[in-house]
Amino acid sequence: MSLAPTDLDPDDPGRPAPRDGATAEARPRDPAGRGADGASRRPVRRRGVRAERGPALAWGALGVLAVGLAWWALTAVGGAGSPMLAALDPLGVPAALASLLSTGVLVQDLVTSTLRLLLGMGIAAAVGIPAGVLIGLHRPTRWASALPVQFVRMISPLSWAPVAVALLGVGSAPVVFLVAAAAIWPILLGTAAAVAAIDPRYVAVAHTLGANRREMLRTVLVPSVRPAVLQSIRLALGIAWVVLVPAEMLGVTSGLGYEILNARDRLAYDEMLVVILVIGMLGAAIDLLARLLLTPRRG
């Protein structure tokens, strides 16, 4: 399907209004970056960003220290009457971590969970992006799919776990399915919204210049929707990571979610705590990496 001016309706109530002052003619600009009125159009550099970095790091370290002290106080006070709470003492984390690393189980579980996450995200992107483009471009498809999409996406992905296990059996397949089922909706809806918001004037100009279907996709569609699609993938990545851990508690014998249940069954609560902490740290690292790789660069 090719883009056409009629595919993108400027009167569509779901489309954001154009910016004030946006015209087809570019205002004159001199090499120094000044407009016709002589005023500088260059963005003002935020000189205070570097100055705020030091205090931000200091306050961040203070926050981590405060949480650690509160955690230690909770286990020290409540641990007298609860053996499980006593086993969650932060002072026992290094020894439990060393035990898990010495057996190699933790590293293996990390690799397994990461592969399942990436595979599920790949399936979600492979299905969600084309479907979002179709919904964004074709108004009858958008109208027909609105209610079914809103209905299905409000169902918790974990609700499909019995169906996934019955159809796909035990192992990684149902876990990957649940991850994809959780990640597909942010990608699909973000892509559809970005495509529907393309300025129809860009499409009209490209048609006037004789652009074919491939050139239309390369010069209009992809540059217009790329920032929104990347941010949608980053949002979906966080949701998929949250769903991955409980999904690995259903009929699998590997992964971080399974390792939590395994440690609980062995009453190794200190190792269970280590796995929970690793899940949080790895999730934060994945989000940071996604922010670096998926945030569009200016310039």
Buried (B, 14 or more C-beta within 10 A) or exposed (E): EBBEBEBBEEEEEEBEEEEEEEEEEEEEEEEEEBEEEEEEEEEEEEEEEEEEEEEEEEEEEEEEEEEEEEBEEBBBEEBEEEEEBBBBBBEBBEEBBEBBEEEEBBEEBBEBBBEBBBBBBBBBBEBBBEBBBBBBBBBEBBEEBEEEBEEEBEEEBBEBBEEBBEEBEEEBBBBBBBBBBBBBBBBBBBBBBBBBBBBBBBBBBBBEEEBEEEEBBEBBBEEBBEEBBBBBBBBBBBBBBBBBBBBBBBBBEBBBBBBBBBBBEEEBBBBBBBBBBBBEEBBEEBBEEBEEEBEEEEE
